[in-house]
Amino acid sequence: MEDTRIVVKENSFIDSYWNLSLAAHKIFAAIVANINPKDDEPPRAIQINKEQIKALQTGLSRVTINNRLPDIIRELMSFQVVLSSEVTEKGTIRNEGYNVFEAFNTEHMVNEKGEHVPLSVTLKFTETALPMIHGFTKNFTQYHLERIKKLESPYSARLYEILRRYHPIKKQEVTIVTIELERLKRMLKVEHKPGYKRYNNFRNEILLRTQKDIKKNTDLEFEFEGQRNGRKIDKIMFIVRPIIVAEAVEDESTLTPEVLPDSYDEGVAAMLASAVPELPEKVITLLASKLDGIAASQAFLSYTKAKQAGKVKDPAAYFLGILKHQEQQAKNSHNPDMDDMSWANRADFDEF
């Protein structure tokens, strides 16, 4: 049965800078999902040990819990949130933030090396952290806990939260959000990692991998585009779309499915329906049978830029005009990359 719990965090928590492993992130999300921010009483102390983590139903395997338990406890005990960070005149880094938990009633064992290995801890939210997860009625982000359980990277879990900050769970339209590159690196806690100084490395190792992970394992998908300031990319534009998840029919009535063409691409259809809701359903079906994902994404990016520039008066007609223009360019071009666009040979836009 699907987990119906919802994680709710005040927006400043989403916007801040912090770092948790994937396992600790999922456990913290489950802790927050068990808290109702509207309750009169603040959340009580939380015990973290092997049995309690299993009871939280985080999606973590028993092997992960058993092997990572000491590390997870240490992470949560030292969990800090940074609100602002600056480099001083001396070249040092000054952070302003707070501890999320205060810990007491710890239980540990001493291993053969004489090291203290934590087995259990009782955690309580600090007074500074409490308003981030309780007592607010506006300016918050929420998402279903179930949606992050299968994610494979801590960067994916964190980026999913960030995107949900701008794309609420009930929104079906496309969301476009632009984030400064250095700010995004700080939010993902990779700003000091030398390998990610170059944009191409950050793009290939972080953005492309999280893009694939989030699309595969959550209810969101996104495209992104680096925006230049001169010769340097300093911002990332995210184009976020919901993935339509099939829901159970409550009255148990049997639905007769629509017979679709063999070439029908559900991903393209979902993209078109979200991006240009003004398109008639029959047109979406026809386009989804003729376009591939690359062609649809190229058209969508062109449409998005035009819409931001205020050029779009009739969304459906404008979008179809972009496709017609792409078709003509592909037919006239001798560029090998354009010739690879096989969709142009299949599409006849006079049908519209």
Secondary structure, DSSP 8 states (H G I E B T S, - for coil): -----EEEEEHHHHHSB----HHHHHHHHHHHHT--TT-SS----EEESHHHHHHT--S--HHHHHHHHHHHHHHHHT-EEEEEEEE-TTS-EEEEEEESEEEEEEEEEE-TTS-EEEEEEEEEE-TTTGGGTSS-SSSEEEEEGGGGTT---HHHHHHHHHHHHHS-TT--S-EEEEEEHHHHHHHTT-TT-GGGSSHHHHIIIIIHHHHHHHHHHSSEEEEEEEEEETTEEEEEEEEEEE-------TT----------TT--HHHHHHHHHH-TTS-HHHHHHHHTT--HHHHHHHHHHHHHHHHTT--SSHHHHHHHHHHHHHHHHHH---HHHHT-THHHH--GGG-
